[in-house]
Amino acid sequence: MSARSTAATGSVGRSGGKPLTASAPGEFVTVAVRSVGPPLRVAARGWGNHRTIGSALRAAADGGVVVVAPGVYQETLVVDRDVTITAEATDGTVVLTSAEGPGLHVRAGTVGVRGLTMRAPVLVSAGALALQDCDISVGELALTGWAVADITGCRIHHCDDAAVRANGDSRIQVTNCAVEDVEGSGIAMAQSSQARLVTTTVSRVTAAGLHLSDSAASCVVDCEIAEAGECGVLVDDDAALVIHSSRLRDIGGDAVRVTDCCARIDDGSSTVDGGVDPRAVGGVTVVDTTITRAVGSGILATGAAQLSIDRSHVRDAGKAGIFATGTSTLSLAGCGIIGSASTGLVVQKSARLSATDTTIARTAANGLLAGEEASVNLTGCTIRESGFSAVHIGGQAKVDLHDCTVSGTPEHGVRCTDRGMLRLAGGALNAVGMTGLQIEDSGDATVLGVTVTQANVGIRVQDTPHHPLLVNCTVTGTTTSGLETGPGTSPIVRDSSFRNSGATGVFLDQDSQAGIDGCEITDAGGNGLVVWDGGTPLIRSLTVKDCHGNGIYLAPRVRAKLEDCSITGTGAPAVYVGPSAAPTLRRCHIRDVEQDVELAAEAEPVIVDCEVSGVRVSHLPVGRSGRASPPSGMARIGAGGDPAAQAAADDRGLAELLHQLDELVGLRRAKQDVGTLVKLMQMVKQRQEAGLLPPPLSRHLVFAGNPGTGKTTVARLYGQILAALGMLNTGHLVEVDRSMLVGEYVGHTAPKTQAAFRRALGGVLFIDEAYALVPDGRGNDFGQEAISTLVKLMEDHRDEVVVIVAGYPDQMERFVGANPGLASRFTRTLTFDDYTSAELVDIVAHQAASHQYELPPPTRAALATFFDATGRGEGFGNGRFARKVFQEMTERHARRLVDSAASVTAEQLSTLMGDDLPDLDLAE
């Protein structure tokens, strides 16, 4: 705090006190009121120089002192010079009233007022006012223009509208004051005014305790705001606020409500006692502050609000503890949100929130709720004792939880649903009534090094087309299952442990295509691993031991692949194979069990190089060496197999995929290139099996072609073909674009790129419009960081993933040249030609057949003419356009038949005519 005196400091009355000095605009100051000459005494009756204060002021010299005897003075004082007005130090009260307008109006000079009781408004339109030990009621204390005021030890009460109001470029400091019983806001700051409140109480106001709007700025230190009717603190527009070591309690609405409060740039040079200067950083900063018993939310941030909240606590909020929405940005450090009647922390719309070392506890609803397009990052936080799921992620929200602890919820620990995206690294999920981690309804997650204990189900994945990645996780002490996956789901689980589950260790529901590698299942109350009907998971290096049921239970029609697995100490047969199941067990070891395999009728497992030891009843084919296959390397047990069956099955799967590729319309050059790659990889596999070194080979590809030319379809088949060749674990496709790889601000790009890459492990990462990572050739874009991260990941996981980059042919050359590492890894480009008119007709015909429509020859001819006449400019959709044409034809067909007065035959219902073709402007 700077102090700049413009006059000599002297006595200003009975209490001596802090001087107040006028200064340059934009600074908080003290004002020194000088004393010149003997004081003039005012007494309404009895001895005195003057009967009125106004008379004494007119007679006083510049810098003079006016001492007022007790009494009631009905006057309007207009002051435009340096002067001090002080109540006489005797028993009694000096009361100033006004019939109309302000009782005191400071228009210039430096004015000191002490010990008066003013039953009228006070106005400071210019100059400086030092107000000490005064009582103001009935009217407000108002500042305008460049006015300055230092208010100390005063009580301001029973006012209509605001008690203290500042506009213009005025500045006010309020110290050791009480503002109370106001029909309106306690303190209202607008325009470019500035305020500093120290050890002051604002209570029993009907509107806001403190209201900042426009570009106003305020610093609040060691204050209390209580019993405000609408909200404790309201910050609008571009206002700025610092609250330090203060208390807000018993608020009728939101305790702190911030809207559109944008941050300024802080150069680090401007600070005030107890916190950062609000004029320097902008936004709202809350430090060492307690918010208690708000009827609404503890803190509500809307619009473009920006808040920094440190070492502060929100307790017993009637709604959310902290609610962020709009495009607001919040950061929390060392905070607590305790006892909210709704959710503890809500982040909605496009709001962004980061928190460290923060506790959310005893909430009636969720601990954390993130929805729409929100972004949340929590590090080292604790979420406990929530009424609903501790963490709920929905919409398209992105949530990162690092080393967080979640406990004590009757529902889910962390639930990621809708299209939410979760990154969960480290930390623990404990004492959860339902599922520790629930991923569902198109949600996606990357989970690294997390511990789940005491849940009904440890981790559940269901109803999502994505491939959630679980690595180095430990799940223990679950009531039912350690891991459950829903029908058709395909999570990737690596190096994880599932212990002490009450029922099944890992349950993969029907048609699951999960990939499980390097995991351990121990002490399951039922079966260790269950693969339900039709599942085709790939299980590698799995250890199953000490389970009460089967080690591995394979239901009917399962086609699972199990490689290098170990099964020990089961209470039932180590492996059960259900009816018509045809799993493959390769290099597995079964030991110390009563029975190794139990086969249902028509089960046809394939056993390759497996071993048994310490097994009393064995149904595996064991030769002299104790290996479960003859020298040919493969044996099928069950009904009517032969040693070459598995090889034949693999060949059939590859042939089917190649047939699907060949059935695609057009794409002659792309099909030839893929066929060449398949033959090359078959040769690589044969050389490896023969113990020979493989030739140099890069599996990563550039797909160059215009939109709608089948790039994504071919990429998906390519991944499945590589899986059929044994070159990839699962062959699944993860499709991303720039928005899913590049962050919006520093530090977010690498984690986003890593998360997308991890989801693709074992399959194909397909980057559409990859050239957007280097827009217009600029080198300072975050896309360059994504490329650098991608190149390193491709090197670290060269055998675990295939990356395909796709886009316009001319743009892809620029992309590959943007980074030396790209050029060395993407050495092969597949070209996707635009479709001819005849090929577009074939695409429409294929769509028609798939939906039970007929295209007679005249319609096909009309379609060819239509496509010939269609413009093929930039952005032409090729296959997408053909599918759009088919959809339009079905809509016109429906309108034509509905509008027909005649009855409609089955043939008419299924026949598309030339009249159903859309107008040529459909392509525009």
Helices and strands as residue ranges (DSSP letters): E 40-42, H 53-59, E 64-68, E 71-74, E 77-79, E 83-87, E 94-97, E 104-106, E 110-114, E 116-119, E 122-124, E 128-132, E 135-138, E 141-143, E 148-152, E 155-160, E 164-166, E 171-175, E 178-183, E 187-189, E 194-198, E 201-205, E 208-212, E 217-221, E 224-228, E 231-235, E 240-244, E 247-251, E 254-259, E 271-272, E 275-276, H 278-281, E 284-287, E 290-294, E 299-302, E 306-310, E 313-315, E 322-324, E 329-333, E 336-338, E 345-347, E 352-356, E 359-363, E 368-370, E 375-379, E 382-386, E 391-393, E 398-402, E 405-409, E 414-416, E 421-425, E 428-440, E 444-448, E 451-462, E 469-471, E 474-476, E 483-485, E 492-494, E 497-499, E 506-508, E 515-517, E 520-522, E 529-531, E 538-540, E 543-545, E 552-554, E 561-563, E 566-568, E 575-577, E 584-586, E 589-595, E 597-599, E 606-608, E 611-617, E 635-636, H 645-663, H 668-689, E 701-705, H 711-724, E 733-736, H 738-741, H 749-760, E 764-767, G 770-773, G 775-777, H 782-796, E 802-807, H 809-816, H 820-825, E 829-832, H 837-850, H 857-869, H 879-899, H 906-910, G 914-916, G 920-923
